[in-house]
């Protein structure tokens, strides 16, 4: 081959951001438990570019097949730890401001009502996969956030 002169580049000169996200192919893994834990192992990954970290992150979620909740849809929050609830508070407020109907399991709903005056509905956790009696009146949830203990 021909000799090549290296091109020196400073990372400060790059005007875009890149995010790499894991891809979990539960449909391809028969018998796989779709509940992710600390020992998550992905079957692939995607890398996406954006003008800022937020755009790159959103692009990476969409590239992995993540579906954004529809405007006006219902989002259920179930967050076990008070520290995680405080950490997620700004996002919960943003979801309400964006027009989503936000509901929470009893402890989560009470926390946001008492500490942030957030008017969210209450739902109970289903006891099994066939228990849908306590779903929000607006229909099936279009997004779910559950942060487990430990």
C-alpha positions as CSV (number, residue, x, y, z in Angstrom):
1,X,0.0,0.0,0.0
2,X,0.8,3.6,-0.1
3,X,2.2,5.5,2.8
4,X,-0.4,7.4,4.8
5,X,0.1,10.5,6.8
6,X,-1.8,10.4,10.1
7,X,-4.4,13.1,10.6
8,X,-4.3,14.7,14.0
9,X,-7.7,15.5,15.5
10,X,-8.7,16.9,18.8
11,X,-11.8,15.5,20.4
12,X,-12.8,19.1,21.2
13,X,-13.1,19.8,17.5
14,X,-16.0,17.2,17.1
15,X,-19.4,18.8,17.0
16,X,-21.5,15.7,17.6
17,X,-22.0,13.1,20.2
18,X,-22.2,9.3,19.9
19,X,-24.0,6.9,22.3
20,X,-23.7,3.1,22.3
21,X,-26.7,1.2,23.6
22,X,-27.2,-2.6,24.3
23,X,-29.7,-4.5,22.3
24,X,-31.7,-7.3,24.0
25,X,-33.2,-9.8,21.7
26,X,-35.6,-11.6,24.0
27,X,-37.7,-12.8,21.0
28,X,-34.7,-14.7,19.7
29,X,-33.8,-16.2,23.0
30,X,-36.4,-18.9,23.9
31,X,-37.0,-19.1,27.6
32,X,-35.1,-15.9,28.3
33,X,-36.4,-13.9,31.3
34,X,-37.2,-10.4,29.9
35,X,-36.6,-8.8,33.4
36,X,-33.3,-7.1,33.3
37,X,-31.1,-7.1,36.3
38,X,-27.5,-6.0,37.3
39,X,-26.1,-9.0,35.3
40,X,-27.7,-7.9,32.0
41,X,-26.1,-9.4,29.0
42,X,-27.0,-8.1,25.6
43,X,-27.1,-9.9,22.2
44,X,-25.9,-6.9,20.3
45,X,-25.5,-3.1,20.4
46,X,-26.1,0.0,18.4
47,X,-24.2,3.2,18.1
48,X,-25.9,6.4,17.2
49,X,-24.9,10.0,16.5
50,X,-26.7,13.2,17.5
51,X,-26.1,16.9,17.9
52,X,-26.0,16.5,21.7
53,X,-26.1,13.6,24.2
54,X,-29.9,13.7,24.5
55,X,-30.5,13.3,20.7
56,X,-27.9,10.6,20.5
57,X,-29.4,8.7,23.4
58,X,-32.9,9.0,22.0
59,X,-31.7,7.8,18.6
60,X,-30.0,4.8,20.2
61,X,-33.2,3.8,22.1
62,X,-35.2,4.0,18.9
63,X,-32.6,2.0,17.0
64,X,-32.9,-0.9,19.6
65,X,-36.6,-1.1,18.9
66,X,-37.8,0.9,22.0
67,X,-41.2,2.4,21.3
68,X,-41.9,5.8,22.8
69,X,-45.3,6.2,24.6
70,X,-47.9,7.9,22.4
71,X,-48.8,11.5,23.4
72,X,-51.6,11.4,25.9
73,X,-50.8,7.8,26.8
74,X,-50.5,6.3,30.2
75,X,-47.2,5.8,32.0
76,X,-47.0,3.6,35.1
77,X,-44.3,4.3,37.7
78,X,-43.3,1.7,40.3
79,X,-40.2,2.8,42.1
80,X,-39.2,0.9,45.3
81,X,-36.4,3.1,46.8
82,X,-37.1,6.6,48.1
83,X,-33.7,7.7,46.8
84,X,-34.6,6.5,43.3
85,X,-38.0,8.2,43.6
86,X,-36.3,11.5,44.4
87,X,-33.9,11.0,41.6
88,X,-36.7,10.4,39.2
89,X,-38.9,13.3,40.4
90,X,-37.9,15.7,37.7
91,X,-38.7,13.2,35.0
92,X,-42.1,12.4,36.6
93,X,-42.9,16.1,36.6
94,X,-41.8,16.3,32.9
95,X,-44.0,13.4,31.9
96,X,-47.0,15.2,33.4
97,X,-46.1,18.5,31.7
98,X,-45.8,16.7,28.4
99,X,-49.4,15.5,28.6
100,X,-48.9,11.9,29.7
101,X,-51.4,10.4,32.2
102,X,-49.0,9.3,35.0
103,X,-50.1,6.6,37.5
104,X,-48.2,4.8,40.1
105,X,-48.2,1.9,42.5
106,X,-49.5,2.9,46.0
107,X,-46.1,3.7,47.5
108,X,-44.8,5.6,44.5
109,X,-48.1,7.5,44.0
110,X,-48.2,8.5,47.6
111,X,-44.5,9.7,47.6
112,X,-45.0,12.0,44.6
113,X,-48.4,13.3,45.9
114,X,-46.9,14.1,49.3
115,X,-43.5,15.4,48.3
116,X,-44.1,17.0,44.9
117,X,-47.9,17.7,44.9
118,X,-48.0,15.6,41.7
119,X,-51.5,14.5,40.9
120,X,-51.0,10.9,39.7
121,X,-53.5,8.1,39.9
122,X,-53.0,4.8,41.8
123,X,-52.8,1.3,40.4
124,X,-52.0,-1.9,42.2
125,X,-49.3,-4.3,40.9
126,X,-50.8,-7.3,39.1
127,X,-50.5,-10.5,41.0
128,X,-50.0,-12.5,37.8
129,X,-50.0,-12.0,34.1
130,X,-53.7,-12.5,33.8
131,X,-54.6,-9.9,36.4
132,X,-55.6,-6.8,34.5
133,X,-58.5,-5.7,36.6
134,X,-56.5,-2.8,38.1
135,X,-55.2,-1.3,34.8
136,X,-55.8,2.4,34.4
137,X,-59.3,3.3,33.0
138,X,-57.6,4.8,29.9
139,X,-56.5,1.4,28.7
140,X,-53.3,-0.5,28.7
141,X,-50.2,1.6,29.7
142,X,-48.0,2.8,26.9
143,X,-44.9,3.0,29.0
144,X,-43.6,1.4,32.2
145,X,-40.9,2.4,34.6
146,X,-40.1,-0.1,37.4
147,X,-37.0,0.2,39.5
148,X,-36.6,-2.7,41.9
149,X,-35.0,-2.8,45.3
150,X,-31.4,-3.7,45.7
